[in-house]
Amino acid sequence: MPEYRPRKTLFNPELRRRGIYILPNLFTTAALFSGFFAIVQAMNDKFEAAAVAIFIAMLFDGLDGRVARLTRTQSAFGAEYDSLSDMVSFGAAPALVIYEWALKDLGKLGWIAAFIFCVGAALRLARFNTNIGVVDKRYFQGLPSPAAAALVAGLVWVLIDFEWNGSEARWYAFVLTLFAGVSMVTSLRYYSGKDINLRKSVPFIIVVAIALGFALVSTHPPGVLFTLFLAYALSGYVIAAVDRFDRRKKLARPE
């Protein structure tokens, strides 16, 4: 008598995880297109448009994961596709934009700095994929690649807005590109915001803060965004310094 095997239903969670869902992957595709568009614009010497495209890619990248969680359409395919999109939009695109705008005037130092950023993004994404479920979800380990890309693109955008050219900014670009690339592969903790549940009610003060944030950004988008992401990039080092101070204080305290 053949062995009985229960039929798989349409609501089997395993089938849901293996499926390919249109909605979140549309946002991922939009992020990938924005990163590709940034590369094309940089090749055409339209660096301000390239920088803005990287910020748009960041916006779409933030939406795809949120939409997948809210609609319960997470999948292994989506996770892999998102990582590949991130490598283009937040690894290759910012490195090429900053190189074409300022770093190529530094010769070998320029492309080495751009490569360090690019490989830092690749290592950061690989570590993120392998550490899922291991690290504290409230914090990222190392500067997230979208934030690093926004830092580099923000520098390009804000300095162009102040009518700087790439040659004048090459050393600033060199230092910031190295800083962003190295920060991605550190073990510093950065707040992730993943403990915020959008399906639950939030305090009124958070809604007010979001409204004020939009109002602040609208006053001078390149300057405000660059300042915010620079502060976020430095926050990991501040958290590390505070943690180290607390440990020393505990060790010095008599039993």
Helices and strands as residue ranges (DSSP letters): H 13-18, H 22-43, H 47-70, H 76-87, I 88-92, H 93-101, G 103-106, H 108-130, E 139-141, H 145-161, H 170-184, E 189-191, H 204-219, H 221-252
